[in-house]
């Protein structure tokens, strides 16, 4: 049986490739959005300090836009971290799958030699 066929049949390797692919895509998408929202935060006006006497202060459109950009930036930072974790998990599964195939190949070689 060919090595490529063994790699494709290994559930650890296939699962690892899928996780790594999703993780890399999430990381790339997250980083591009992080750059976008950091730039948006730099260009929007910083909201003025809230009046401490106001019980329910009204927010201006600029303040709402700034807070929304901050929230989205936080989301995409989390999204990017999740992508990095998925990539690391995928690479770990790939390594374990390759190691398992290597051990099987060595055991098969020693059994056929006996």
Secondary structure, 3 states (H helix, E strand, C coil): CCHHHHHHHCHHHHHHHHHHHHHHHHHHHHHHHHHHHHHHHHHCCCCCCCCCCCCCCCCCHHHHHHHHHHHHHHHHHHHHHHHHHHHHHHHHHHHHHHHHHHHHHHHHHHHHHC
